Amino acid sequence: MSSTDFYSYACPAGAPFFGYFGAASAMALANLGAAYGTAKAGAGISGMGVTRPDLVMKALIPVVMAGVVGIYGLIIAVIISTKIRAPVLVSGSYKPQYTIFGGAAHMASGLAGGFSGLAAGIAIGIVGDIGTRALGQQPKLFVGMILILIFAEALGLYGLIVALIFSASPIGSCPE
């Protein structure tokens, strides 16, 4: 195998697609979860707020926690996108500088973080909806609701940690 063949296998021109796909997946999926969590918890807060407006400020915690899940996706996308290298002009032709291994690692990073954020957002939304409605009937349920929300938020945090580990793996370099 010549060095040109190795170069085309290790650093194909399409490798950045996978990295950017990972970044976009992290943003889109985590924000989809955050949007669902915000909407679902917001519906519960609105329902509870009709009869107990004094508890509305306490009940906003699920909405804030859902928003944090979206921030996890943003962090992952920014980290991935800063590691994608553009082709450089060498001897009149463009040579890719991003390996297929890097593209695969960054795509896996984005998907792990994005799907974890989606799952966390759904869990936060369901707990936020039912929990705030129950809070309106029995204010002593507040601590229990917060604990369940923390465990739901942890799902997104686990995805963020795994995504950071994946994106920090060495991606190699393209031969000169």
N, C-alpha and C positions, 0 to 999 in steps of 0.2 A: 504494500500500500504506500503510495507516494504521500509526501507532506500535503499536497493539494487535496488529495482524497480525504486524508484525516481532517484537514481544515474544514472541508464541506460537511463532514459528519459531526465534528465536535462543535462547530460554530455555524450552523445553517442560518441563512438570512431570515428565516421565519422564527427563530428562537425568541426574539423579543415579544412576539405575539403571546406566547405562553406566560411570560412575566407580566405583561400588561393585562392579560386575561385574569391572572391571579389578583392583581391590584383592583381591577374592576369588580371581580367577584366578591372580594372582601367588603368593598364599599356598598355594593348593591344588596347583597344578602344581609349584612349587618344592619343596614338602614331599613331594609324591608322588615326585619324583626323589630327594630326600634319603632318604626311607624305603626306596626300592628300593636305592639305593647302600649304605645301612647294612646292610640285610638280606643283600644279595648278598656284600658284602665280609665281613660277619660269618660267613657260611657258609664262606667261604674260610679265614678265620682259625681257625675251629673245626676245620676239616679239617686244616689245617697244624699246629695246636697239639697235636694228639694225638701226633704224632711229634717235634715240635720246640717244646716249651713255652717254651724259653728265648727264642724269637723272637716270642712273642705281643705283647709291648709294642711292639716295632718295627712289627709288622704292623697296629697300630691306626690308623695314619695315614690309610688310606682312609676309615675310619669318621668320623674327625674332619673330613676334607675334605668328606664327604657332608653332614655337619651344617652346614657353612658355607654350602652351597647353600640350605638351608632358611632360614638367616639372611638371605640375599640376598632371598628372597621376602618375609620379614617387613619388611625395610627398605623395599622397594617399596610394600607394602600400607600401611604407616604413612604414608609420604609422600603417597600418593594420597589416603588417607582424610582427611588433615588439610587437603586443598585443596578438598574438596567442601563447598559452602555450602548451608545449610538455607534453606528459604523464610522470608520475613519477612512479618509482618502489616502491610499498608498499606491504610488506609481500609476496614477490615473484611474484607479478603480477603487470602489468602496469595499473594505474588508470588515465583516462583522466582528464585534468585540464582546459578544455575549454568547455564552455556551448554552447548549441544549440542556445540560445539567442544571444550570442556573435558572433557565426558563421553567423546567419541571419543578425545581425546589420552590420557586416563587409562586407558581400556580398552585402547588399543594399548600403552601403557606396561606394564600388568599382563600382557598376553598375551606381549609380547616377553620380559619378565623371567621369566615363569612357564614358558614353553616352553623357554627357554634353560636354566633350572634343571632342568627335567625331563630334557633331553638330557645335561646335565652329570652329573646323578645316575645316569643309566643308564650313562654311560661310566665313571664312578668305580666303580660297582658291579662292572661286568664286569672292569675292570683290577684292582680290589681283590681280587676272587675269584681270578682266574687268577694275578695277581702274588704274592699271599701264599702260594698253594700252591707256586708256583715258588720263592719265597724259602725255603720249608722244605727244598727239595731243593738249592738253590744260593744261599747267603747273599750272594754277590757281585752278585746281581740287584737288590739293594735300591735302589741309586742309579738304575738304569734304570726301576724301578717308580715311584719318586718323580717322576722327570721326566715320565713318561707321565701320572701323576695330576695333575701341575701343568697340563699342557696340557688335560686333561679339565676341571679346575676353571676354567680360563680361559674355557670356553664359558659358564659361569654368570656370570662376571665381565663378559663382553661384554654379556650380556643386562641385567645390572644397570646398566651404563653407558648403554646405549641407553634403558632405562626411565627413568633419571634425566633424560636429555636430553628425552625425550617429556614427562615430567611437569613439567618446568621451563618448557615453552613457555607463552607468554602465552595465557590462555583467554578473554580478553575479559570484558566485563561486560554485564549486562542493563540495558536502557534503563529509566529511571525513569518 
